[in-house]
């Protein structure tokens, strides 16, 4: 069975390895569904390709900078890019108001699972770069 479907989601851990979650593609809706415990987050499906492209252009390690929606992310991080008016979607990749943050926490481990990036696994301040 193909991985990354509702029936067979990717089973992932955050970069520090402290939290487990699942993700799958919903092609019909064009979203990436992230389930963390009882919380469900949605990201625009194109975030996978867009993030890889940005990391390739960046050409070096980039801090993840994960932050909740209500908190300002550190500039120059994956999280800040995931909300920037200058990214390809012109704003948030997160789609559920109140749950649009944590892009830098949940999307990079998926890219690592797909073999597209290198991801650090320290207790704090993890970084990612394109392979």
N, CA, C and O atoms as a printed pandas DataFrame, in Angstrom:
     atom_number atom_name residue_name chain_id  residue_number  x_coord  y_coord  z_coord
0              1         N          UNK        A               1    0.845   -1.182    0.000
1              2        CA          UNK        A               1    0.000    0.000    0.000
2              3         C          UNK        A               1    0.890    1.245    0.000
3              4         O          UNK        A               1    1.893    1.306    0.711
4              5         N          UNK        A               2    0.514    2.216   -0.793
5              6        CA          UNK        A               2    1.280    3.451   -0.908
6              7         C          UNK        A               2    1.309    4.202    0.419
7              8         O          UNK        A               2    0.290    4.312    1.101
8              9         N          UNK        A               3    2.479    4.717    0.778
9             10        CA          UNK        A               3    2.656    5.499    1.997
10            11         C          UNK        A               3    2.184    6.934    1.736
11            12         O          UNK        A               3    2.282    7.436    0.617
12            13         N          UNK        A               4    1.676    7.582    2.782
13            14        CA          UNK        A               4    1.257    8.970    2.667
14            15         C          UNK        A               4   -0.209    9.138    2.309
15            16         O          UNK        A               4   -0.630   10.207    1.865
16            17         N          UNK        A               5   -0.988    8.073    2.505
17            18        CA          UNK        A               5   -2.431    8.150    2.279
18            19         C          UNK        A               5   -3.138    8.150    3.633
19            20         O          UNK        A               5   -2.514    7.878    4.659
20            21         N          UNK        A               6   -4.414    8.448    3.640
21            22        CA          UNK        A               6   -5.182    8.426    4.891
22            23         C          UNK        A               6   -5.131    7.042    5.530
23            24         O          UNK        A               6   -5.055    6.913    6.752
24            25         N          UNK        A               7   -5.174    6.012    4.692
25            26        CA          UNK        A               7   -5.158    4.640    5.188
26            27         C          UNK        A               7   -3.764    4.195    5.621
27            28         O          UNK        A               7   -3.632    3.275    6.429
28            29         N          UNK        A               8   -2.724    4.836    5.092
29            30        CA          UNK        A               8   -1.341    4.465    5.381
30            31         C          UNK        A               8   -0.479    5.732    5.500
31            32         O          UNK        A               8    0.376    5.988    4.652
32            33         N          UNK        A               9   -0.715    6.526    6.568
33            34        CA          UNK        A               9   -0.007    7.797    6.696
34            35         C          UNK        A               9    1.471    7.608    7.035
35            36         O          UNK        A               9    1.892    6.546    7.493
36            37         N          UNK        A              10    2.242    8.665    6.796
37            38        CA          UNK        A              10    3.627    8.665    7.249
38            39         C          UNK        A              10    3.602    8.795    8.764
39            40         O          UNK        A              10    2.861    9.617    9.302
40            41         N          UNK        A              11    4.388    8.010    9.442
41            42        CA          UNK        A              11    4.529    8.111   10.899
42            43         C          UNK        A              11    5.851    8.818   11.160
43            44         O          UNK        A              11    6.917    8.307   10.819
44            45         N          UNK        A              12    5.771    9.991   11.765
45            46        CA          UNK        A              12    6.925   10.879   11.886
46            47         C          UNK        A              12    7.177   11.277   13.329
47            48         O          UNK        A              12    6.338   11.083   14.208
48            49         N          UNK        A              13    8.362   11.840   13.547
49            50        CA          UNK        A              13    8.721   12.437   14.830
50            51         C          UNK        A              13    9.271   13.833   14.551
51            52         O          UNK        A              13    9.887   14.070   13.512
52            53         N          UNK        A              14    9.045   14.749   15.482
53            54        CA          UNK        A              14    9.618   16.082   15.356
54            55         C          UNK        A              14   11.139   15.958   15.358
55            56         O          UNK        A              14   11.678   14.936   15.785
56            57         N          UNK        A              15   11.824   16.978   14.890
57            58        CA          UNK        A              15   13.287   16.928   14.774
58            59         C          UNK        A              15   13.982   16.519   16.078
59            60         O          UNK        A              15   14.918   15.720   16.027
60            61         N          UNK        A              16   13.559   17.040   17.260
61            62        CA          UNK        A              16   14.216   16.586   18.488
62            63         C          UNK        A              16   13.814   15.165   18.893
63            64         O          UNK        A              16   14.408   14.591   19.805
64            65         N          UNK        A              17   12.813   14.600   18.221
65            66        CA          UNK        A              17   12.349   13.248   18.537
66            67         C          UNK        A              17   11.423   13.178   19.733
67            68         O          UNK        A              17   11.180   12.096   20.267
68            69         N          UNK        A              18   10.903   14.317   20.161
69            70        CA          UNK        A              18   10.088   14.370   21.377
70            71         C          UNK        A              18    8.597   14.135   21.151
71            72         O          UNK        A              18    7.886   13.787   22.094
72            73         N          UNK        A              19    8.111   14.315   19.938
73            74        CA          UNK        A              19    6.683   14.128   19.655
74            75         C          UNK        A              19    6.495   13.312   18.386
75            76         O          UNK        A              19    7.212   13.486   17.400
76            77         N          UNK        A              20    5.510   12.415   18.434
77            78        CA          UNK        A              20    5.153   11.613   17.259
78            79         C          UNK        A              20    3.887   12.184   16.649
79            80         O          UNK        A              20    3.031   12.721   17.351
80            81         N          UNK        A              21    3.780   12.060   15.328
81            82        CA          UNK        A              21    2.598   12.534   14.619
82            83         C          UNK        A              21    2.518   11.810   13.283
83            84         O          UNK        A              21    3.464   11.135   12.877
84            85         N          UNK        A              22    1.386   11.953   12.603
85            86        CA          UNK        A              22    1.219   11.359   11.278
86            87         C          UNK        A              22    0.868   12.449   10.277
87            88         O          UNK        A              22    0.343   13.503   10.635
88            89         N          UNK        A              23    1.169   12.171    9.020
89            90        CA          UNK        A              23    0.809   13.076    7.924
90            91         C          UNK        A              23    0.373   12.239    6.734
91            92         O          UNK        A              23    0.835   11.117    6.528
92            93         N          UNK        A              24   -0.521   12.816    5.968
93            94        CA          UNK        A              24   -0.898   12.193    4.697
94            95         C          UNK        A              24   -1.388   13.263    3.729
95            96         O          UNK        A              24   -1.799   14.355    4.122
96            97         N          UNK        A              25   -1.330   12.908    2.452
97            98        CA          UNK        A              25   -1.808   13.796    1.387
98            99         C          UNK        A              25   -3.295   13.568    1.164
99           100         O          UNK        A              25   -3.753   12.426    1.118
100          101         N          UNK        A              26   -4.042   14.648    1.026
101          102        CA          UNK        A              26   -5.421   14.584    0.561
102          103         C          UNK        A              26   -5.413   15.300   -0.785
103          104         O          UNK        A              26   -5.594   16.515   -0.864
104          105         N          UNK        A              27   -5.200   14.517   -1.841
105          106        CA          UNK        A              27   -5.045   15.074   -3.195
106          107         C          UNK        A              27   -6.296   15.820   -3.653
107          108         O          UNK        A              27   -6.195   16.847   -4.324
108          109         N          UNK        A              28   -7.478   15.310   -3.294
109          110        CA          UNK        A              28   -8.728   15.947   -3.713
110          111         C          UNK        A              28   -8.839   17.373   -3.187
111          112         O          UNK        A              28   -9.275   18.273   -3.906
112          113         N          UNK        A              29   -8.448   17.575   -1.940
113          114        CA          UNK        A              29   -8.536   18.898   -1.321
114          115         C          UNK        A              29   -7.251   19.709   -1.515
115          116         O          UNK        A              29   -7.225   20.907   -1.230
116          117         N          UNK        A              30   -6.202   19.071   -1.991
117          118        CA          UNK        A              30   -4.931   19.762   -2.185
118          119         C          UNK        A              30   -4.264   20.149   -0.876
119          120         O          UNK        A              30   -3.630   21.199   -0.773
120          121         N          UNK        A              31   -4.417   19.278    0.132
121          122        CA          UNK        A              31   -3.852   19.587    1.444
122          123         C          UNK        A              31   -2.990   18.448    1.967
123          124         O          UNK        A              31   -3.096   17.299    1.539
124          125         N          UNK        A              32   -2.146   18.813    2.897
125          126        CA          UNK        A              32   -1.346   17.884    3.666
126          127         C          UNK        A              32   -1.974   17.883    5.050
127          128         O          UNK        A              32   -2.074   18.934    5.684
128          129         N          UNK        A              33   -2.397   16.723    5.524
129          130        CA          UNK        A              33   -3.076   16.604    6.814
130          131         C          UNK        A              33   -2.069   16.113    7.841
131          132         O          UNK        A              33   -1.411   15.092    7.645
132          133         N          UNK        A              34   -1.956   16.853    8.940
133          134        CA          UNK        A              34   -1.022   16.533   10.015
134          135         C          UNK        A              34   -1.832   16.281   11.285
135          136         O          UNK        A              34   -2.582   17.149   11.732
136          137         N          UNK        A              35   -1.677   15.091   11.863
137          138        CA          UNK        A              35   -2.400   14.751   13.091
138          139         C          UNK        A              35   -1.400   14.586   14.224
139          140         O          UNK        A              35   -0.528   13.718   14.199
140          141         N          UNK        A              36   -1.560   15.457   15.224
141          142        CA          UNK        A              36   -0.702   15.456   16.397
142          143         C          UNK        A              36   -1.615   15.225   17.592
143          144         O          UNK        A              36   -2.296   16.146   18.043
144          145         N          UNK        A              37   -1.630   14.007   18.102
145          146        CA          UNK        A              37   -2.572   13.678   19.171
146          147         C          UNK        A              37   -3.992   13.864   18.660
147          148         O          UNK        A              37   -4.379   13.263   17.658
148          149         N          UNK        A              38   -4.769   14.697   19.348
149          150        CA          UNK        A              38   -6.152   14.955   18.922
150          151         C          UNK        A              38   -6.262   16.203   18.043
151          152         O          UNK        A              38   -7.357   16.570   17.616
152          153         N          UNK        A              39   -5.132   16.850   17.775
153          154        CA          UNK        A              39   -5.125   18.068   16.968
154          155         C          UNK        A              39   -4.843   17.746   15.512
155          156         O          UNK        A              39   -3.956   16.948   15.208
156          157         N          UNK        A              40   -5.599   18.368   14.608
157          158        CA          UNK        A              40   -5.380   18.198   13.175
158          159         C          UNK        A              40   -5.024   19.543   12.567
159          160         O          UNK        A              40   -5.732   20.534   12.744
160          161         N          UNK        A              41   -3.905   19.553   11.843
161          162        CA          UNK        A              41   -3.461   20.750   11.138
162          163         C          UNK        A              41   -3.518   20.462    9.649
163          164         O          UNK        A              41   -3.357   19.317    9.226
164          165         N          UNK        A              42   -3.744   21.486    8.863
165          166        CA          UNK        A              42   -3.753   21.365    7.404
166          167         C          UNK        A              42   -2.746   22.337    6.821
167          168         O          UNK        A              42   -2.666   23.494    7.233
168          169         N          UNK        A              43   -1.977   21.851    5.855
169          170        CA          UNK        A              43   -1.043   22.691    5.127
170          171         C          UNK        A              43   -1.334   22.563    3.638
171          172         O          UNK        A              43   -1.747   21.502    3.170
172          173         N          UNK        A              44   -1.120   23.637    2.902
173          174        CA          UNK        A              44   -1.263   23.603    1.455
174          175         C          UNK        A              44   -0.294   22.548    0.919
175          176         O          UNK        A              44    0.894   22.585    1.238
176          177         N          UNK        A              45   -0.781   21.622    0.119
177          178        CA          UNK        A              45    0.024   20.497   -0.368
178          179         C          UNK        A              45    1.251   20.951   -1.145
179          180         O          UNK        A              45    2.272   20.264   -1.150
180          181         N          UNK        A              46    1.161   22.081   -1.789
181          182        CA          UNK        A              46    2.308   22.540   -2.574
182          183         C          UNK        A              46    3.488   22.945   -1.697
183          184         O          UNK        A              46    4.571   23.222   -2.212
184          185         N          UNK        A              47    3.294   22.984   -0.378
185          186        CA          UNK        A              47    4.379   23.367    0.525
186          187         C          UNK        A              47    5.586   22.436    0.390
187          188         O          UNK        A              47    6.717   22.865    0.615
188          189         N          UNK        A              48    5.368   21.189    0.032
189          190        CA          UNK        A              48    6.476   20.234   -0.115
190          191         C          UNK        A              48    7.424   20.707   -1.211
191          192         O          UNK        A              48    8.617   20.882   -0.964
192          193         N          UNK        A              49    6.914   20.911   -2.397
193          194        CA          UNK        A              49    7.749   21.338   -3.522
194          195         C          UNK        A              49    8.294   22.745   -3.314
195          196         O          UNK        A              49    9.451   23.018   -3.636
196          197         N          UNK        A              50    7.467   23.639   -2.777
197          198        CA          UNK        A              50    7.910   25.018   -2.574
198          199         C          UNK        A              50    9.034   25.099   -1.552
199          200         O          UNK        A              50    9.994   25.846   -1.743
200          201         N          UNK        A              51    8.923   24.331   -0.460
201          202        CA          UNK        A              51    9.962   24.362    0.564
202          203         C          UNK        A              51   11.269   23.787    0.031
203          204         O          UNK        A              51   12.338   24.334    0.302
204          205         N          UNK        A              52   11.199   22.703   -0.716
205          206        CA          UNK        A              52   12.409   22.131   -1.309
206          207         C          UNK        A              52   13.078   23.149   -2.237
207          208         O          UNK        A              52   14.292   23.344   -2.176
208          209         N          UNK        A              53   12.299   23.784   -3.079
209          210        CA          UNK        A              53   12.842   24.779   -4.004
210          211         C          UNK        A              53   13.527   25.906   -3.244
211          212         O          UNK        A              53   14.632   26.316   -3.600
212          213         N          UNK        A              54   12.872   26.411   -2.194
213          214        CA          UNK        A              54   13.453   27.489   -1.405
214          215         C          UNK        A              54   14.754   27.039   -0.747
215          216         O          UNK        A              54   15.732   27.786   -0.747
216          217         N          UNK        A              55   14.781   25.824   -0.185
217          218        CA          UNK        A              55   15.994   25.331    0.481
218          219         C          UNK        A              55   17.126   25.126   -0.523
219          220         O          UNK        A              55   18.286   25.392   -0.208
220          221         N          UNK        A              56   16.805   24.662   -1.712
221          222        CA          UNK        A              56   17.832   24.511   -2.751
222          223         C          UNK        A              56   18.421   25.866   -3.123
223          224         O          UNK        A              56   19.634   26.006   -3.278
224          225         N          UNK        A              57   17.547   26.864   -3.266
225          226        CA          UNK        A              57   18.021   28.216   -3.598
226          227         C          UNK        A              57   18.819   28.822   -2.445
227          228         O          UNK        A              57   19.791   29.543   -2.668
228          229         N          UNK        A              58   18.407   28.527   -1.221
229          230        CA          UNK        A              58   19.106   29.024   -0.034
230          231         C          UNK        A              58   20.519   28.431    0.030
231          232         O          UNK        A              58   21.474   29.133    0.362
232          233         N          UNK        A              59   20.648   27.140   -0.287
233          234        CA          UNK        A              59   21.944   26.505   -0.436
234          235         C          UNK        A              59   22.717   26.192    0.823
235          236         O          UNK        A              59   23.860   25.745    0.728
236          237         N          UNK        A              60   22.155   26.405    1.997
237          238        CA          UNK        A              60   22.874   26.143    3.236
238          239         C          UNK        A              60   21.860   25.741    4.309
239          240         O          UNK        A              60   20.657   25.679    4.054
240          241         N          UNK        A              61   22.364   25.472    5.499
241          242        CA          UNK        A              61   21.482   25.138    6.613
242          243         C          UNK        A              61   20.572   26.316    6.940
243          244         O          UNK        A              61   20.974   27.474    6.833
244          245         N          UNK        A              62   19.333   26.005    7.342
245          246        CA          UNK        A              62   18.374   27.030    7.761
246          247         C          UNK        A              62   17.722   26.555    9.056
247          248         O          UNK        A              62   17.325   25.396    9.172
248          249         N          UNK        A              63   17.615   27.464   10.033
249          250        CA          UNK        A              63   16.937   27.137   11.292
250          251         C          UNK        A              63   15.466   26.831   11.025
251          252         O          UNK        A              63   14.843   27.423   10.144
252          253         N          UNK        A              64   14.919   25.885   11.812
253          254        CA          UNK        A              64   13.496   25.562   11.672
254          255         C          UNK        A              64   12.627   26.680   12.230
255          256         O          UNK        A              64   11.705   27.135   11.553
256          257         N          UNK        A              65   12.900   27.130   13.445
257          258        CA          UNK        A              65   12.182   28.264   14.022
258          259         C          UNK        A              65   10.708   28.039   14.276
259          260         O          UNK        A              65    9.926   28.983   14.164
260          261         N          UNK        A              66   10.296   26.834   14.612
261          262        CA          UNK        A              66    8.880   26.534   14.817
262          263         C          UNK        A              66    8.258   27.453   15.867
263          264         O          UNK        A              66    8.857   27.719   16.909
264          265         N          UNK        A              67    7.049   27.932   15.578
265          266        CA          UNK        A              67    6.323   28.800   16.500
266          267         C          UNK        A              67    4.823   28.644   16.255
267          268         O          UNK        A              67    4.381   28.403   15.131
268          269         N          UNK        A              68    4.047   28.789   17.340
269          270        CA          UNK        A              68    2.591   28.783   17.214
270          271         C          UNK        A              68    2.151   29.964   16.372
271          272         O          UNK        A              68    2.896   30.928   16.197
272          273         N          UNK        A              69    0.944   29.882   15.854
273          274        CA          UNK        A              69    0.414   30.933   14.990
274          275         C          UNK        A              69    0.460   32.313   15.639
275          276         O          UNK        A              69    0.767   33.291   14.957
276          277         N          UNK        A              70    0.172   32.422   16.905
277          278        CA          UNK        A              70    0.107   33.707   17.586
278          279         C          UNK        A              70    1.455   34.305   17.950
279          280         O          UNK        A              70    1.509   35.429   18.448
280          281         N          UNK        A              71    2.542   33.584   17.713
281          282        CA          UNK        A              71    3.875   34.079   18.057
282          283         C          UNK        A              71    4.659   34.411   16.797
283          284         O          UNK        A              71    4.542   33.729   15.778
284          285         N          UNK        A              72    5.450   35.453   16.879
285          286        CA          UNK        A              72    6.294   35.840   15.744
286          287         C          UNK        A              72    7.471   34.876   15.643
287          288         O          UNK        A              72    8.173   34.652   16.628
288          289         N          UNK        A              73    7.690   34.309   14.472
289          290        CA          UNK        A              73    8.851   33.432   14.306
290          291         C          UNK        A              73   10.127   34.244   14.122
291          292         O          UNK        A              73   10.088   35.402   13.708
292          293         N          UNK        A              74   11.243   33.626   14.434
293          294        CA          UNK        A              74   12.542   34.250   14.210
294          295         C          UNK        A              74   12.726   34.449   12.703
295          296         O          UNK        A              74   12.431   33.550   11.915
296          297         N          UNK        A              75   13.208   35.616   12.309
297          298        CA          UNK        A              75   13.442   35.901   10.897
298          299         C          UNK        A              75   14.495   34.960   10.320
299          300         O          UNK        A              75   15.419   34.545   11.020
300          301         N          UNK        A              76   14.349   34.630    9.046
301          302        CA          UNK        A              76   15.311   33.779    8.365
302          303         C          UNK        A              76   15.153   32.302    8.644
303          304         O          UNK        A              76   16.054   31.517    8.346
304          305         N          UNK        A              77   14.020   31.905    9.214
305          306        CA          UNK        A              77   13.770   30.494    9.534
306          307         C          UNK        A              77   12.739   29.888    8.573
307          308         O          UNK        A              77   12.059   30.603    7.837
308          309         N          UNK        A              78   12.642   28.571    8.598
309          310        CA          UNK        A              78   11.623   27.878    7.807
310          311         C          UNK        A              78   10.232   28.355    8.222
311          312         O          UNK        A              78    9.369   28.573    7.372
312          313         N          UNK        A              79   10.018   28.516    9.517
313          314        CA          UNK        A              79    8.713   28.977   10.014
314          315         C          UNK        A              79    8.365   30.354    9.465
315          316         O          UNK        A              79    7.243   30.579    9.011
316          317         N          UNK        A              80    9.325   31.279    9.505
317          318        CA          UNK        A              80    9.066   32.633    8.991
318          319         C          UNK        A              80    8.750   32.597    7.496
319          320         O          UNK        A              80    7.860   33.309    7.031
320          321         N          UNK        A              81    9.478   31.770    6.745
321          322        CA          UNK        A              81    9.217   31.640    5.315
322          323         C          UNK        A              81    7.824   31.063    5.076
323          324         O          UNK        A              81    7.138   31.480    4.143
324          325         N          UNK        A              82    7.398   30.112    5.904
325          326        CA          UNK        A              82    6.094   29.467    5.746
326          327         C          UNK        A              82    4.910   30.379    5.972
327          328         O          UNK        A              82    3.769   29.981    5.736
328          329         N          UNK        A              83    5.161   31.610    6.432
329          330        CA          UNK        A              83    4.100   32.597    6.658
330          331         C          UNK        A              83    4.316   33.884    5.870
331          332         O          UNK        A              83    3.468   34.776    5.885
332          333         N          UNK        A              84    5.433   33.978    5.195
333          334        CA          UNK        A              84    5.850   35.220    4.550
334          335         C          UNK        A              84    5.000   35.587    3.334
335          336         O          UNK        A              84    4.580   34.722    2.565
336          337         N          UNK        A              85    4.761   36.863    3.182
337          338        CA          UNK        A              85    4.071   37.342    1.988
338          339         C          UNK        A              85    4.939   37.162    0.750
339          340         O          UNK        A              85    4.450   37.286   -0.372
340          341         N          UNK        A              86    6.218   36.871    0.943
341          342        CA          UNK        A              86    7.150   36.702   -0.178
342          343         C          UNK        A              86    7.299   35.247   -0.614
343          344         O          UNK        A              86    8.019   34.977   -1.575
344          345         N          UNK        A              87    6.641   34.299    0.060
345          346        CA          UNK        A              87    6.713   32.901   -0.404
346          347         C          UNK        A              87    5.749   32.709   -1.584
347          348         O          UNK        A              87    4.945   33.598   -1.865
348          349         N          UNK        A              88    5.816   31.570   -2.275
349          350        CA          UNK        A              88    4.991   31.383   -3.481
350          351         C          UNK        A              88    3.475   31.495   -3.294
351          352         O          UNK        A              88    2.768   31.816   -4.249
352          353         N          UNK        A              89    2.958   31.236   -2.079
353          354        CA          UNK        A              89    1.512   31.374   -1.883
354          355         C          UNK        A              89    1.141   32.738   -1.306
355          356         O          UNK        A              89   -0.037   33.039   -1.114
356          357         N          UNK        A              90    2.158   33.561   -1.031
357          358        CA          UNK        A              90    1.905   34.910   -0.532
358          359         C          UNK        A              90    1.334   34.959    0.868
359          360         O          UNK        A              90    0.486   35.801    1.166
360          361         N          UNK        A              91    1.791   34.064    1.731
361          362        CA          UNK        A              91    1.310   34.042    3.114
362          363         C          UNK        A              91    1.402   32.649    3.712
363          364         O          UNK        A              91    2.323   31.887    3.416
364          365         N          UNK        A              92    0.457   32.338    4.534
365          366        CA          UNK        A              92    0.466   31.094    5.309
366          367         C          UNK        A              92    0.296   29.841    4.455
367          368         O          UNK        A              92   -0.591   29.782    3.604
368          369         N          UNK        A              93    1.156   28.829    4.685
369          370        CA          UNK        A              93    0.929   27.495    4.139
370          371         C          UNK        A              93   -0.051   26.746    5.041
371          372         O          UNK        A              93   -0.772   25.862    4.578
372          373         N          UNK        A              94   -0.078   27.100    6.328
373          374        CA          UNK        A              94   -1.055   26.532    7.241
374          375         C          UNK        A              94   -2.432   27.062    6.893
375          376         O          UNK        A              94   -2.587   28.251    6.614
376          377         N          UNK        A              95   -3.438   26.191    6.906
377          378        CA          UNK        A              95   -4.751   26.560    6.381
378          379         C          UNK        A              95   -5.859   26.696    7.424
379          380         O          UNK        A              95   -6.876   27.331    7.145
380          381         N          UNK        A              96   -5.694   26.118    8.617
381          382        CA          UNK        A              96   -6.744   26.171    9.648
382          383         C          UNK        A              96   -6.448   27.303   10.618
383          384         O          UNK        A              96   -5.496   27.230   11.394
384          385         N          UNK        A              97   -7.267   28.355   10.573
385          386        CA          UNK        A              97   -7.038   29.498   11.456
386          387         C          UNK        A              97   -6.930   29.009   12.905
387          388         O          UNK        A              97   -7.720   28.185   13.365
388          389         N          UNK        A              98   -5.941   29.535   13.597
389          390        CA          UNK        A              98   -5.659   29.116   14.964
390          391         C          UNK        A              98   -4.665   27.968   15.021
391          392         O          UNK        A              98   -4.066   27.712   16.066
392          393         N          UNK        A              99   -4.484   27.270   13.892
393          394        CA          UNK        A              99   -3.568   26.119   13.809
394          395         C          UNK        A              99   -2.657   26.233   12.596
395          396         O          UNK        A              99   -2.241   25.218   12.037
396          397         N          UNK        A             100   -2.338   27.470   12.179
397          398        CA          UNK        A             100   -1.542   27.655   10.970
398          399         C          UNK        A             100   -0.041   27.619   11.231
399          400         O          UNK        A             100    0.751   27.493   10.297
400          401         N          UNK        A             101    0.348   27.729   12.487
401          402        CA          UNK        A             101    1.759   27.731   12.835
402          403         C          UNK        A             101    2.354   26.337   12.879
403          404         O          UNK        A             101    1.736   25.363   12.450
404          405         N          UNK        A             102    3.553   26.263   13.399
405          406        CA          UNK        A             102    4.312   25.018   13.560
406          407         C          UNK        A             102    4.713   24.386   12.229
407          408         O          UNK        A             102    5.033   23.199   12.178
408          409         N          UNK        A             103    4.698   25.164   11.163
409          410        CA          UNK        A             103    5.138   24.697    9.848
410          411         C          UNK        A             103    6.574   24.180    9.936
411          412         O          UNK        A             103    6.894   23.123    9.393
412          413         N          UNK        A             104    7.438   24.935   10.623
413          414        CA          UNK        A             104    8.839   24.556   10.767
414          415         C          UNK        A             104    9.057   23.327   11.632
415          416         O          UNK        A             104   10.130   22.724   11.602
416          417         N          UNK        A             105    8.052   22.958   12.396
417          418        CA          UNK        A             105    8.168   21.771   13.236
418          419         C          UNK        A             105    7.729   20.507   12.501
419          420         O          UNK        A             105    8.385   19.471   12.605
420          421         N          UNK        A             106    6.624   20.585   11.759
421          422        CA          UNK        A             106    6.024   19.376   11.215
422          423         C          UNK        A             106    6.356   19.060    9.755
423          424         O          UNK        A             106    6.353   17.886    9.383
424          425         N          UNK        A             107    6.638   20.043    8.924
425          426        CA          UNK        A             107    6.890   19.764    7.503
426          427         C          UNK        A             107    8.313   19.256    7.239
427          428         O          UNK        A             107    8.459   18.305    6.471
428          429         N          UNK        A             108    9.367   19.828    7.826
429          430        CA          UNK        A             108   10.712   19.317    7.537
430          431         C          UNK        A             108   10.935   17.827    7.823
431          432         O          UNK        A             108   11.612   17.173    7.030
432          433         N          UNK        A             109   10.403   17.252    8.917
433          434        CA          UNK        A             109   10.589   15.806    9.094
434          435         C          UNK        A             109    9.956   14.968    7.975
435          436         O          UNK        A             109   10.454   13.889    7.654
436          437         N          UNK        A             110    8.865   15.457    7.384
437          438        CA          UNK        A             110    8.286   14.758    6.238
438          439         C          UNK        A             110    9.261   14.789    5.065
439          440         O          UNK        A             110    9.454   13.779    4.388
440          441         N          UNK        A             111    9.875   15.948    4.824
441          442        CA          UNK        A             111   10.829   16.054    3.723
442          443         C          UNK        A             111   12.027   15.138    3.947
443          444         O          UNK        A             111   12.585   14.595    2.994
444          445         N          UNK        A             112   12.418   14.969    5.203
445          446        CA          UNK        A             112   13.492   14.020    5.515
446          447         C          UNK        A             112   13.036   12.587    5.215
447          448         O          UNK        A             112   13.783   11.805    4.626
448          449         N          UNK        A             113   11.839   12.256    5.613
449          450        CA          UNK        A             113   11.275   10.924    5.341
450          451         C          UNK        A             113   11.233   10.637    3.837
451          452         O          UNK        A             113   11.434    9.500    3.410
452          453         N          UNK        A             114   10.972   11.670    3.048
453          454        CA          UNK        A             114   10.910   11.526    1.591
454          455         C          UNK        A             114   12.296   11.537    0.942
455          456         O          UNK        A             114   12.419   11.378   -0.272
456          457         N          UNK        A             115   13.340   11.726    1.758
457          458        CA          UNK        A             115   14.709   11.705    1.255
458          459         C          UNK        A             115   15.135   12.978    0.545
459          460         O          UNK        A             115   16.071   12.959   -0.255
460          461         N          UNK        A             116   14.452   14.093    0.831
461          462        CA          UNK        A             116   14.699   15.343    0.115
462          463         C          UNK        A             116   15.608   16.317    0.856
463          464         O          UNK        A             116   16.182   17.217    0.242
464          465         N          UNK        A             117   15.744   16.144    2.179
465          466        CA          UNK        A             117   16.536   17.077    2.982
466          467         C          UNK        A             117   17.367   16.331    4.015
467          468         O          UNK        A             117   17.131   15.159    4.310
468          469         N          UNK        A             118   18.339   17.043    4.549
469          470        CA          UNK        A             118   19.056   16.619    5.743
470          471         C          UNK        A             118   18.473   17.434    6.888
471          472         O          UNK        A             118   18.245   18.635    6.743
472          473         N          UNK        A             119   18.230   16.796    8.017
473          474        CA          UNK        A             119   17.599   17.454    9.157
474          475         C          UNK        A             119   18.389   17.118   10.414
475          476         O          UNK        A             119   18.723   15.958   10.654
476          477         N          UNK        A             120   18.684   18.132   11.210
477          478        CA          UNK        A             120   19.365   17.888   12.485
478          479         C          UNK        A             120   18.366   17.359   13.503
479          480         O          UNK        A             120   17.163   17.600   13.398
480          481         N          UNK        A             121   18.885   16.630   14.496
481          482        CA          UNK        A             121   18.028   16.038   15.530
482          483         C          UNK        A             121   18.583   16.337   16.917
483          484         O          UNK        A             121   18.807   15.429   17.718
484          485         N          UNK        A             122   18.803   17.624   17.191
485          486        CA          UNK        A             122   19.279   18.072   18.496
486          487         C          UNK        A             122   18.090   18.329   19.408
487          488         O          UNK        A             122   16.946   18.332   18.956
488          489         N          UNK        A             123   18.360   18.546   20.702
489          490        CA          UNK        A             123   17.286   18.850   21.652
490          491         C          UNK        A             123   16.615   20.184   21.324
491          492         O          UNK        A             123   15.421   20.350   21.570
492          493         N          UNK        A             124   17.378   21.146   20.765
493          494        CA          UNK        A             124   16.849   22.475   20.416
494          495         C          UNK        A             124   17.586   22.997   19.191
495          496         O          UNK        A             124   18.627   22.468   18.799
496          497         N          UNK        A             125   17.027   24.045   18.595
497          498        CA          UNK        A             125   17.690   24.795   17.525
498          499         C          UNK        A             125   18.116   23.936   16.334
499          500         O          UNK        A             125   19.255   24.022   15.876
500          501         N          UNK        A             126   17.207   23.119   15.844
501          502        CA          UNK        A             126   17.508   22.266   14.697
502          503         C          UNK        A             126   17.458   23.040   13.398
503          504         O          UNK        A             126   16.795   24.069   13.275
504          505         N          UNK        A             127   18.189   22.500   12.429
505          506        CA          UNK        A             127   18.279   23.125   11.106
506          507         C          UNK        A             127   18.009   22.071   10.035
507          508         O          UNK        A             127   18.041   20.867   10.291
508          509         N          UNK        A             128   17.742   22.569    8.824
509          510        CA          UNK        A             128   17.459   21.725    7.676
510          511         C          UNK        A             128   18.173   22.291    6.461
511          512         O          UNK        A             128   18.405   23.497    6.369
512          513         N          UNK        A             129   18.523   21.405    5.524
513          514        CA          UNK        A             129   19.059   21.854    4.225
514          515         C          UNK        A             129   18.686   20.836    3.176
515          516         O          UNK        A             129   18.499   19.655    3.469
516          517         N          UNK        A             130   18.578   21.310    1.944
517          518        CA          UNK        A             130   18.260   20.428    0.814
518          519         C          UNK        A             130   19.441   19.503    0.561
519          520         O          UNK        A             130   20.593   19.878    0.780
520          521         N          UNK        A             131   19.149   18.297    0.102
521          522        CA          UNK        A             131   20.216   17.332   -0.235
522          523         C          UNK        A             131   20.848   17.695   -1.545
523          524         O          UNK        A             131   21.763   17.009   -2.001
